[in-house]
């Protein structure tokens, strides 16, 4: 099976994107895998440091590998928002296919230094692991927010300098994207909008695959134009958490006396799978 980096190169060449979906449990993982297999496209599953602490880094890697091996299907695992060298090395040794090192809250020079150190350490463990760096600030927390955080957009010239100095394979810039959703977005009253020209400039400056973090709630046409401009990976997390919550609430309301977890979780899984399927169709141009 082709490496993740090869799949990224093909997606970039075709001007389509690989969907990245965060999971916290087997319900979410199975839903993402089922949707990707049905659509017939590669997919990335992500676990943040908090999600890894909950489900286990080695356990997540083992289950994702088992799905990939059983179905001969390109599903890959990313160590999303890894903030320390120790956690990066832990994910690399656990068998992760990609690690997103997040030094976005650091000063530029310190971000370069720590990210470069992480790249060298990760590659020494497994040279095939794809390493992502982050530049700019898009807030934190895959949750519902009342207001937009103070965003720091990525400058194309700094993106080039950062990518070259840190030695990353993939860059995650700040281009109008934002972690989480606003309450108005949950109510369907607003959408996120992206700086498409900035994306194209960063792509031209770096020549590497770009990741759009904080994709939940983004306007569909903005997604299409962002992918055409150079985004190769698109992250969705809060939309899945919202679907999981609403699916469980629907299950409890429909069957208030049911005590069987796998039956109650079915509605949560179905809700997640529906969101993932729609996003994968959009990102792949199906």
C-alpha positions, -999 to 999 in steps of 0.1 A, spaced: 0 0 0 12 35 -8 26 57 19 7 86 33 31 111 17 24 95 -18 -13 99 -12 -8 135 -3 13 141 -34 -15 126 -56 -42 146 -39 -22 178 -44 -17 170 -80 -54 164 -85 -64 194 -65 -85 174 -41 -81 170 -3 -78 142 22 -103 145 50 -90 144 86 -114 135 113 -107 135 150 -119 105 171 -122 98 208 -136 63 207 -143 32 186 -177 46 177 -161 75 159 -133 55 143 -157 29 129 -180 56 115 -151 74 98 -137 42 84 -171 31 71 -177 65 54 -143 66 37 -146 30 24 -181 38 10 -169 70 -7 -137 52 -18 -111 78 -8 -81 78 16 -88 92 50 -68 105 80 -80 98 116 -66 122 142 -61 120 180 -51 151 200 -29 147 231 -61 146 252 -78 120 229 -46 99 230 -46 100 268 -82 88 268 -79 59 243 -42 52 244 -17 60 216 -6 24 210 -42 12 212 -54 38 186 -25 29 163 -32 -9 166 -69 -5 157 -63 18 128 -36 -6 114 -60 -35 119 -87 -17 97 -61 -9 71 -48 -44 70 -82 -61 70 -97 -41 42 -65 -31 24 -77 4 27 -57 37 30 -67 49 64 -39 67 83 -34 80 119 -22 115 128 -10 127 162 -29 159 161 -17 190 180 13 175 196 29 202 218 60 184 233 89 164 220 81 136 244 45 133 231 58 134 195 83 106 202 56 86 220 33 88 190 61 79 166 70 48 186 33 38 189 30 36 151 14 68 140 16 76 103 17 114 108 24 138 136 13 174 137 37 193 159 20 224 172 42 253 182 18 279 170 16 298 203 54 302 204 75 331 190 85 324 154 122 315 162 112 292 191 85 276 169 111 268 143 136 255 168 112 232 186 95 220 154 129 212 138 139 193 169 106 173 167 111 166 129 146 152 136 135 130 165 104 117 147 123 109 115 150 91 135 124 67 148 106 62 114 116 82 83 83 76 67 63 94 93 48 127 78 55 157 101 34 188 100 43 222 115 19 250 124 24 287 118 -1 314 128 -29 312 155 -65 300 150 -76 296 186 -79 264 206 -106 239 215 -130 219 194 -160 233 211 -187 260 209 -175 296 213 -193 328 219 -168 350 201 -140 347 176 -106 345 192 -78 369 182 -65 352 151 -29 356 138 -28 351 100 2 334 84 24 355 61 36 338 29 72 349 34 73 336 69 57 304 58 85 298 33 112 306 59 95 283 85 90 254 62 126 255 50 142 260 84 120 234 103 121 208 76 85 198 78 66 178 52 33 196 56 24 231 68 -7 242 86 -12 279 82 -38 304 96 -59 317 67 -92 326 83 -99 292 98 -107 288 134 -109 259 159 -144 251 171 -177 267 161 -195 298 171 -229 295 186 -243 313 155 -228 286 133 -244 258 153 -277 276 147 -270 278 109 -268 316 110 -232 320 99 -203 302 82 -165 305 83 -149 322 54 -113 318 43 -86 340 27 -82 321 -6 -56 345 -20 -34 340 11 -37 302 7 -26 304 -29 3 327 -19 14 303 9 12 273 -15 33 291 -41 58 302 -14 63 267 1 54 243 -27 43 218 -1 10 202 10 -10 225 33 -34 216 61 -66 234 70 -72 231 107 -105 242 122 -126 233 91 -159 227 109 -185 252 99 -167 265 68 -187 275 38 -188 248 11 -177 270 -17 -148 283 4 -137 247 9 -137 241 -28 -118 272 -36 -93 265 -7 -86 230 -20 -81 244 -55 -57 270 -41 -36 244 -24 -51 228 7 -44 191 7 -57 181 42 -89 194 58 -96 189 95 -131 183 109 -136 177 146 -163 199 162 -189 189 136 -183 153 146 -185 160 183 -218 178 178 -231 149 157 -220 124 184 -238 144 211 -270 148 191 -270 112 181 -267 100 217 -294 124 228 -317 111 201 -310 75 212 -318 83 249 -350 101 239 -362 73 217 -352 45 241 -351 59 277 -350 24 293 -323 9 270 -292 0 289 -273 -17 260 -243 6 251 -237 -7 216 -273 -2 207 -274 34 220 -241 43 204 -254 32 170 -273 65 165 -241 84 174 -221 64 149 -247 69 122 -248 107 128 -210 109 126 -209 87 94 -234 110 77 -212 141 84 -180 124 73 -196 111 41 -208 146 31 -174 161 38 -154 134 20 -176 138 -11 -170 176 -10 -133 173 -5 -128 147 -32 -150 164 -57 -173 133 -60 
